[in-house]
Amino acid sequence: MVAGTYNAEGDSYLSSVPEILERRLLKLLSKIGDEGILQKELWKKLNIDSRKGIKIVRRLEKQGLLTRQSIIHRGRKTYIVKLGPKYYVKKTIPSDVVNVPCFFCNLLEDCGEKISVNPINCPKLNSWLAGDP
């Protein structure tokens, strides 16, 4: 998690409300699984009104992160919301980034200008940048 101020759900207080709701919605859908959830139930679980919810759902649907399937439930047209195909796309980290020595350094949390070893004069980082094994 990136440094900053977070609430109990792990949402940054610096994030916008729609971004926070998008993350919560996707997290909820991932817990629910492949069967999805009725849109109306989704609004209840997220404690949001349908007007705000539909904006978020449509934005995520355009991005391919979720899908809506039209159904008739109790005589009314509604939608089942499920995770979309792009949600499941795995991203790979380039191998050159994985090998950055900073990720494995025991001084990472303290690294900075105020200690003797910092990114400017770090022998491990400078050696890696120079291409030395």
C-alpha positions in Angstrom: 0.0 0.0 0.0 1.3 3.5 -0.9 2.1 5.8 2.0 -0.8 8.1 2.9 -3.9 8.2 5.0 -6.4 5.4 4.7 -9.7 4.4 6.2 -10.7 1.0 7.5 -11.5 -0.3 4.0 -8.0 0.7 2.7 -9.3 3.6 0.7 -7.1 6.6 0.4 -8.7 9.8 1.7 -7.1 11.5 -1.2 -9.1 9.4 -3.7 -12.3 10.8 -5.2 -15.6 9.3 -4.1 -16.3 7.7 -7.5 -12.9 6.0 -7.4 -13.5 4.7 -3.9 -17.0 3.4 -4.9 -15.6 1.8 -8.1 -13.0 -0.1 -6.0 -15.7 -1.2 -3.5 -18.0 -2.3 -6.2 -15.4 -4.4 -8.0 -14.2 -5.9 -4.7 -17.8 -6.8 -3.8 -18.4 -8.4 -7.3 -15.2 -10.4 -6.9 -16.4 -11.8 -3.6 -19.9 -12.6 -5.0 -18.4 -14.6 -7.9 -19.6 -15.6 -11.3 -23.3 -15.5 -10.6 -23.3 -11.7 -10.2 -25.8 -9.6 -8.3 -29.0 -7.8 -9.0 -28.4 -4.1 -9.6 -30.8 -3.1 -6.9 -29.0 -5.4 -4.4 -25.7 -3.8 -5.4 -27.0 -0.3 -4.5 -28.2 -1.6 -1.1 -24.8 -3.3 -0.3 -22.9 -0.2 -1.3 -25.3 2.1 0.4 -25.7 4.4 -2.6 -28.7 5.6 -4.6 -29.5 4.1 -8.0 -28.6 7.4 -9.9 -25.1 7.5 -8.5 -24.7 3.7 -8.8 -25.7 3.6 -12.5 -23.1 6.2 -13.4 -20.4 4.1 -11.7 -21.6 0.9 -13.3 -21.8 2.4 -16.8 -18.3 3.8 -16.5 -16.9 0.4 -15.4 -18.9 -1.3 -18.1 -17.4 0.9 -20.8 -13.9 0.0 -19.5 -14.8 -3.7 -19.7 -14.4 -4.3 -16.0 -18.0 -5.4 -15.5 -21.0 -6.6 -17.6 -24.7 -6.2 -17.1 -27.1 -8.8 -18.2 -30.8 -7.8 -18.8 -33.3 -10.1 -17.0 -37.0 -10.0 -15.8 -37.1 -10.2 -12.0 -40.5 -10.3 -10.3 -42.2 -9.0 -13.5 -39.8 -6.0 -13.9 -36.8 -5.5 -16.1 -33.5 -5.3 -14.2 -29.9 -6.2 -14.6 -27.5 -8.7 -13.1 -24.1 -7.2 -12.7 -21.0 -9.4 -13.1 -17.3 -8.9 -13.4 -16.2 -8.3 -17.0 -13.4 -9.9 -19.0 -10.9 -7.1 -18.5 -11.1 -7.5 -14.7 -9.5 -10.9 -15.1 -6.6 -9.7 -17.3 -3.4 -10.3 -15.5 -0.7 -7.6 -15.8 2.9 -8.7 -15.9 5.7 -6.6 -14.4 8.6 -6.1 -16.8 11.5 -8.2 -15.6 13.9 -5.3 -15.5 11.6 -3.6 -12.9 11.4 -6.8 -10.8 15.2 -6.8 -10.4 15.5 -3.3 -9.0 17.6 -3.8 -5.9 15.5 -1.3 -3.9 12.6 -3.8 -3.7 14.8 -6.2 -1.7 16.8 -3.7 0.3 16.5 -3.9 4.1 16.9 0.0 4.2 13.9 0.6 1.9 11.6 2.1 4.5 14.3 4.4 5.8 15.8 5.3 2.5 16.0 9.0 1.7 18.1 12.1 1.9 18.5 12.0 5.7 20.5 8.8 5.9 24.0 8.0 4.5 22.7 5.4 2.0 20.1 7.0 -0.3 19.1 6.6 -4.0 21.7 9.1 -5.0 24.7 7.3 -3.5 23.4 3.7 -3.0 26.1 1.3 -4.2 23.6 -1.5 -5.0 21.3 0.8 -7.1 24.2 2.5 -8.9 25.7 -0.9 -9.7 22.4 -2.1 -11.1 21.9 1.0 -13.1 25.4 0.6 -14.5 24.5 -2.9 -15.6 27.0 -4.7 -13.3 25.9 -8.1 -12.1 
